[in-house]
Amino acid sequence: MLHLTAAGMPPALVWRAATGTVETIRRGVPLGALESIPYREVAVAL
């Protein structure tokens, strides 16, 4: 399991070799850009 959070970086990409597809994991608002923005952790099965 991959756990990640993002703060304005390009989205994480997961290559699914079994299906030949690339999954885009969402990105977040740049850190400090907005006041009181919640950052969430995403869990992705690898």
PDB file with one MODEL, atoms N, CA, C and O in Angstrom:
MODEL        1
ATOM      1  N   MET A   1       0.851  -1.175   0.000  1.00  0.00           N
ATOM      2  CA  MET A   1       0.000   0.000   0.000  1.00  0.00           C
ATOM      3  C   MET A   1       0.896   1.236   0.000  1.00  0.00           C
ATOM      4  O   MET A   1       1.863   1.310   0.759  1.00  0.00           O
ATOM      5  N   LEU A   2       0.579   2.180  -0.831  1.00  0.00           N
ATOM      6  CA  LEU A   2       1.293   3.455  -0.900  1.00  0.00           C
ATOM      7  C   LEU A   2       0.403   4.512  -0.267  1.00  0.00           C
ATOM      8  O   LEU A   2      -0.761   4.646  -0.645  1.00  0.00           O
ATOM      9  N   HIS A   3       0.935   5.267   0.695  1.00  0.00           N
ATOM     10  CA  HIS A   3       0.214   6.371   1.328  1.00  0.00           C
ATOM     11  C   HIS A   3       0.925   7.662   0.933  1.00  0.00           C
ATOM     12  O   HIS A   3       2.142   7.774   1.083  1.00  0.00           O
ATOM     13  N   LEU A   4       0.168   8.637   0.430  1.00  0.00           N
ATOM     14  CA  LEU A   4       0.792   9.894   0.049  1.00  0.00           C
ATOM     15  C   LEU A   4      -0.159  11.054   0.221  1.00  0.00           C
ATOM     16  O   LEU A   4      -1.374  10.882   0.317  1.00  0.00           O
ATOM     17  N   THR A   5       0.415  12.228   0.258  1.00  0.00           N
ATOM     18  CA  THR A   5      -0.337  13.471   0.227  1.00  0.00           C
ATOM     19  C   THR A   5       0.459  14.425  -0.660  1.00  0.00           C
ATOM     20  O   THR A   5       1.671  14.268  -0.811  1.00  0.00           O
ATOM     21  N   ALA A   6      -0.200  15.389  -1.232  1.00  0.00           N
ATOM     22  CA  ALA A   6       0.490  16.296  -2.144  1.00  0.00           C
ATOM     23  C   ALA A   6       0.144  17.741  -1.798  1.00  0.00           C
ATOM     24  O   ALA A   6      -0.961  18.041  -1.348  1.00  0.00           O
ATOM     25  N   ALA A   7       1.099  18.615  -2.016  1.00  0.00           N
ATOM     26  CA  ALA A   7       0.899  20.040  -1.740  1.00  0.00           C
ATOM     27  C   ALA A   7       1.447  20.838  -2.911  1.00  0.00           C
ATOM     28  O   ALA A   7       2.460  21.526  -2.783  1.00  0.00           O
ATOM     29  N   GLY A   8       0.776  20.744  -4.057  1.00  0.00           N
ATOM     30  CA  GLY A   8       1.138  21.528  -5.215  1.00  0.00           C
ATOM     31  C   GLY A   8       2.134  20.891  -6.159  1.00  0.00           C
ATOM     32  O   GLY A   8       2.479  21.481  -7.183  1.00  0.00           O
ATOM     33  N   MET A   9       2.601  19.698  -5.836  1.00  0.00           N
ATOM     34  CA  MET A   9       3.543  19.017  -6.714  1.00  0.00           C
ATOM     35  C   MET A   9       2.772  18.412  -7.885  1.00  0.00           C
ATOM     36  O   MET A   9       1.549  18.285  -7.810  1.00  0.00           O
ATOM     37  N   PRO A  10       3.461  18.035  -8.971  1.00  0.00           N
ATOM     38  CA  PRO A  10       2.766  17.316 -10.047  1.00  0.00           C
ATOM     39  C   PRO A  10       2.139  16.036  -9.476  1.00  0.00           C
ATOM     40  O   PRO A  10       2.618  15.513  -8.470  1.00  0.00           O
ATOM     41  N   PRO A  11       1.084  15.535 -10.103  1.00  0.00           N
ATOM     42  CA  PRO A  11       0.424  14.353  -9.564  1.00  0.00           C
ATOM     43  C   PRO A  11       1.346  13.132  -9.605  1.00  0.00           C
ATOM     44  O   PRO A  11       2.211  13.014 -10.473  1.00  0.00           O
ATOM     45  N   ALA A  12       1.139  12.232  -8.648  1.00  0.00           N
ATOM     46  CA  ALA A  12       1.869  10.960  -8.657  1.00  0.00           C
ATOM     47  C   ALA A  12       1.249  10.076  -9.736  1.00  0.00           C
ATOM     48  O   ALA A  12       0.037  10.102  -9.948  1.00  0.00           O
ATOM     49  N   LEU A  13       2.075   9.305 -10.404  1.00  0.00           N
ATOM     50  CA  LEU A  13       1.608   8.394 -11.447  1.00  0.00           C
ATOM     51  C   LEU A  13       1.916   6.967 -11.030  1.00  0.00           C
ATOM     52  O   LEU A  13       3.010   6.676 -10.547  1.00  0.00           O
ATOM     53  N   VAL A  14       0.954   6.083 -11.218  1.00  0.00           N
ATOM     54  CA  VAL A  14       1.133   4.668 -10.902  1.00  0.00           C
ATOM     55  C   VAL A  14       0.954   3.880 -12.194  1.00  0.00           C
ATOM     56  O   VAL A  14      -0.105   3.935 -12.819  1.00  0.00           O
ATOM     57  N   TRP A  15       1.986   3.153 -12.589  1.00  0.00           N
ATOM     58  CA  TRP A  15       1.934   2.311 -13.783  1.00  0.00           C
ATOM     59  C   TRP A  15       1.344   0.961 -13.398  1.00  0.00           C
ATOM     60  O   TRP A  15       1.877   0.281 -12.521  1.00  0.00           O
ATOM     61  N   ARG A  16       0.265   0.571 -14.033  1.00  0.00           N
ATOM     62  CA  ARG A  16      -0.387  -0.713 -13.803  1.00  0.00           C
ATOM     63  C   ARG A  16       0.027  -1.659 -14.927  1.00  0.00           C
ATOM     64  O   ARG A  16      -0.584  -1.678 -15.996  1.00  0.00           O
ATOM     65  N   ALA A  17       1.069  -2.440 -14.672  1.00  0.00           N
ATOM     66  CA  ALA A  17       1.631  -3.326 -15.698  1.00  0.00           C
ATOM     67  C   ALA A  17       0.620  -4.359 -16.186  1.00  0.00           C
ATOM     68  O   ALA A  17       0.616  -4.707 -17.366  1.00  0.00           O
ATOM     69  N   ALA A  18      -0.231  -4.848 -15.300  1.00  0.00           N
ATOM     70  CA  ALA A  18      -1.204  -5.877 -15.679  1.00  0.00           C
ATOM     71  C   ALA A  18      -2.179  -5.386 -16.749  1.00  0.00           C
ATOM     72  O   ALA A  18      -2.619  -6.165 -17.595  1.00  0.00           O
ATOM     73  N   THR A  19      -2.514  -4.097 -16.712  1.00  0.00           N
ATOM     74  CA  THR A  19      -3.478  -3.545 -17.667  1.00  0.00           C
ATOM     75  C   THR A  19      -2.838  -2.606 -18.687  1.00  0.00           C
ATOM     76  O   THR A  19      -3.476  -2.210 -19.663  1.00  0.00           O
ATOM     77  N   GLY A  20      -1.566  -2.250 -18.454  1.00  0.00           N
ATOM     78  CA  GLY A  20      -0.878  -1.334 -19.362  1.00  0.00           C
ATOM     79  C   GLY A  20      -1.381   0.099 -19.256  1.00  0.00           C
ATOM     80  O   GLY A  20      -1.293   0.863 -20.217  1.00  0.00           O
ATOM     81  N   THR A  21      -1.908   0.466 -18.088  1.00  0.00           N
ATOM     82  CA  THR A  21      -2.459   1.813 -17.907  1.00  0.00           C
ATOM     83  C   THR A  21      -1.665   2.596 -16.868  1.00  0.00           C
ATOM     84  O   THR A  21      -0.948   2.025 -16.047  1.00  0.00           O
ATOM     85  N   VAL A  22      -1.810   3.905 -16.926  1.00  0.00           N
ATOM     86  CA  VAL A  22      -1.206   4.798 -15.940  1.00  0.00           C
ATOM     87  C   VAL A  22      -2.338   5.441 -15.153  1.00  0.00           C
ATOM     88  O   VAL A  22      -3.266   6.006 -15.731  1.00  0.00           O
ATOM     89  N   GLU A  23      -2.253   5.352 -13.833  1.00  0.00           N
ATOM     90  CA  GLU A  23      -3.259   5.939 -12.947  1.00  0.00           C
ATOM     91  C   GLU A  23      -2.692   7.240 -12.380  1.00  0.00           C
ATOM     92  O   GLU A  23      -1.580   7.254 -11.850  1.00  0.00           O
ATOM     93  N   THR A  24      -3.447   8.323 -12.489  1.00  0.00           N
ATOM     94  CA  THR A  24      -3.039   9.610 -11.938  1.00  0.00           C
ATOM     95  C   THR A  24      -3.643   9.773 -10.555  1.00  0.00           C
ATOM     96  O   THR A  24      -4.856   9.664 -10.375  1.00  0.00           O
ATOM     97  N   ILE A  25      -2.779  10.037  -9.576  1.00  0.00           N
ATOM     98  CA  ILE A  25      -3.232  10.265  -8.211  1.00  0.00           C
ATOM     99  C   ILE A  25      -3.357  11.771  -8.017  1.00  0.00           C
ATOM    100  O   ILE A  25      -2.463  12.526  -8.400  1.00  0.00           O
ATOM    101  N   ARG A  26      -4.443  12.200  -7.434  1.00  0.00           N
ATOM    102  CA  ARG A  26      -4.734  13.632  -7.343  1.00  0.00           C
ATOM    103  C   ARG A  26      -3.641  14.446  -6.671  1.00  0.00           C
ATOM    104  O   ARG A  26      -2.870  13.932  -5.862  1.00  0.00           O
ATOM    105  N   ARG A  27      -3.590  15.711  -7.017  1.00  0.00           N
ATOM    106  CA  ARG A  27      -2.633  16.624  -6.396  1.00  0.00           C
ATOM    107  C   ARG A  27      -3.377  17.619  -5.532  1.00  0.00           C
ATOM    108  O   ARG A  27      -4.595  17.760  -5.645  1.00  0.00           O
ATOM    109  N   GLY A  28      -2.653  18.304  -4.676  1.00  0.00           N
ATOM    110  CA  GLY A  28      -3.276  19.231  -3.737  1.00  0.00           C
ATOM    111  C   GLY A  28      -2.914  20.676  -4.016  1.00  0.00           C
ATOM    112  O   GLY A  28      -2.145  20.981  -4.927  1.00  0.00           O
ATOM    113  N   VAL A  29      -3.477  21.544  -3.222  1.00  0.00           N
ATOM    114  CA  VAL A  29      -3.201  22.986  -3.297  1.00  0.00           C
ATOM    115  C   VAL A  29      -1.787  23.221  -2.768  1.00  0.00           C
ATOM    116  O   VAL A  29      -1.403  22.596  -1.779  1.00  0.00           O
ATOM    117  N   PRO A  30      -0.997  24.106  -3.396  1.00  0.00           N
ATOM    118  CA  PRO A  30       0.353  24.385  -2.900  1.00  0.00           C
ATOM    119  C   PRO A  30       0.347  24.776  -1.426  1.00  0.00           C
ATOM    120  O   PRO A  30      -0.498  25.552  -0.979  1.00  0.00           O
ATOM    121  N   LEU A  31       1.285  24.236  -0.695  1.00  0.00           N
ATOM    122  CA  LEU A  31       1.401  24.479   0.740  1.00  0.00           C
ATOM    123  C   LEU A  31       1.534  25.985   1.007  1.00  0.00           C
ATOM    124  O   LEU A  31       2.417  26.639   0.453  1.00  0.00           O
ATOM    125  N   GLY A  32       0.664  26.524   1.851  1.00  0.00           N
ATOM    126  CA  GLY A  32       0.692  27.934   2.211  1.00  0.00           C
ATOM    127  C   GLY A  32      -0.065  28.852   1.265  1.00  0.00           C
ATOM    128  O   GLY A  32      -0.141  30.055   1.515  1.00  0.00           O
ATOM    129  N   ALA A  33      -0.634  28.315   0.173  1.00  0.00           N
ATOM    130  CA  ALA A  33      -1.338  29.158  -0.791  1.00  0.00           C
ATOM    131  C   ALA A  33      -2.670  29.676  -0.247  1.00  0.00           C
ATOM    132  O   ALA A  33      -3.061  30.810  -0.524  1.00  0.00           O
ATOM    133  N   LEU A  34      -3.348  28.856   0.514  1.00  0.00           N
ATOM    134  CA  LEU A  34      -4.633  29.232   1.095  1.00  0.00           C
ATOM    135  C   LEU A  34      -4.597  28.964   2.593  1.00  0.00           C
ATOM    136  O   LEU A  34      -3.958  28.018   3.053  1.00  0.00           O
ATOM    137  N   GLU A  35      -5.281  29.794   3.333  1.00  0.00           N
ATOM    138  CA  GLU A  35      -5.334  29.603   4.781  1.00  0.00           C
ATOM    139  C   GLU A  35      -6.317  28.481   5.129  1.00  0.00           C
ATOM    140  O   GLU A  35      -7.412  28.411   4.569  1.00  0.00           O
ATOM    141  N   SER A  36      -5.931  27.631   6.027  1.00  0.00           N
ATOM    142  CA  SER A  36      -6.787  26.557   6.568  1.00  0.00           C
ATOM    143  C   SER A  36      -7.305  25.583   5.518  1.00  0.00           C
ATOM    144  O   SER A  36      -8.464  25.171   5.576  1.00  0.00           O
ATOM    145  N   ILE A  37      -6.482  25.217   4.582  1.00  0.00           N
ATOM    146  CA  ILE A  37      -6.894  24.215   3.597  1.00  0.00           C
ATOM    147  C   ILE A  37      -6.548  22.825   4.150  1.00  0.00           C
ATOM    148  O   ILE A  37      -5.430  22.618   4.621  1.00  0.00           O
ATOM    149  N   PRO A  38      -7.476  21.882   4.101  1.00  0.00           N
ATOM    150  CA  PRO A  38      -7.162  20.543   4.607  1.00  0.00           C
ATOM    151  C   PRO A  38      -6.369  19.739   3.573  1.00  0.00           C
ATOM    152  O   PRO A  38      -6.659  19.795   2.379  1.00  0.00           O
ATOM    153  N   TYR A  39      -5.393  19.010   4.030  1.00  0.00           N
ATOM    154  CA  TYR A  39      -4.620  18.119   3.154  1.00  0.00           C
ATOM    155  C   TYR A  39      -4.979  16.702   3.539  1.00  0.00           C
ATOM    156  O   TYR A  39      -4.954  16.346   4.718  1.00  0.00           O
ATOM    157  N   ARG A  40      -5.313  15.891   2.552  1.00  0.00           N
ATOM    158  CA  ARG A  40      -5.743  14.527   2.819  1.00  0.00           C
ATOM    159  C   ARG A  40      -4.689  13.526   2.375  1.00  0.00           C
ATOM    160  O   ARG A  40      -3.948  13.758   1.420  1.00  0.00           O
ATOM    161  N   GLU A  41      -4.640  12.434   3.074  1.00  0.00           N
ATOM    162  CA  GLU A  41      -3.773  11.329   2.707  1.00  0.00           C
ATOM    163  C   GLU A  41      -4.547  10.401   1.782  1.00  0.00           C
ATOM    164  O   GLU A  41      -5.725  10.129   2.013  1.00  0.00           O
ATOM    165  N   VAL A  42      -3.891   9.917   0.743  1.00  0.00           N
ATOM    166  CA  VAL A  42      -4.492   8.984  -0.193  1.00  0.00           C
ATOM    167  C   VAL A  42      -3.746   7.664  -0.079  1.00  0.00           C
ATOM    168  O   VAL A  42      -2.517   7.652  -0.030  1.00  0.00           O
ATOM    169  N   ALA A  43      -4.467   6.562  -0.037  1.00  0.00           N
ATOM    170  CA  ALA A  43      -3.871   5.232   0.002  1.00  0.00           C
ATOM    171  C   ALA A  43      -4.157   4.532  -1.320  1.00  0.00           C
ATOM    172  O   ALA A  43      -5.303   4.484  -1.769  1.00  0.00           O
ATOM    173  N   VAL A  44      -3.113   3.989  -1.943  1.00  0.00           N
ATOM    174  CA  VAL A  44      -3.245   3.330  -3.237  1.00  0.00           C
ATOM    175  C   VAL A  44      -2.637   1.939  -3.113  1.00  0.00           C
ATOM    176  O   VAL A  44      -1.506   1.790  -2.653  1.00  0.00           O
ATOM    177  N   ALA A  45      -3.375   0.938  -3.517  1.00  0.00           N
ATOM    178  CA  ALA A  45      -2.847  -0.426  -3.504  1.00  0.00           C
ATOM    179  C   ALA A  45      -1.907  -0.587  -4.702  1.00  0.00           C
ATOM    180  O   ALA A  45      -2.242  -0.236  -5.833  1.00  0.00           O
ATOM    181  N   LEU A  46      -0.728  -1.127  -4.416  1.00  0.00           N
ATOM    182  CA  LEU A  46       0.249  -1.348  -5.493  1.00  0.00           C
ATOM    183  C   LEU A  46       0.296  -2.810  -5.859  1.00  0.00           C
ATOM    184  O   LEU A  46       1.057  -3.201  -6.745  1.00  0.00           O
TER     185      LEU A  46
ENDMDL
END
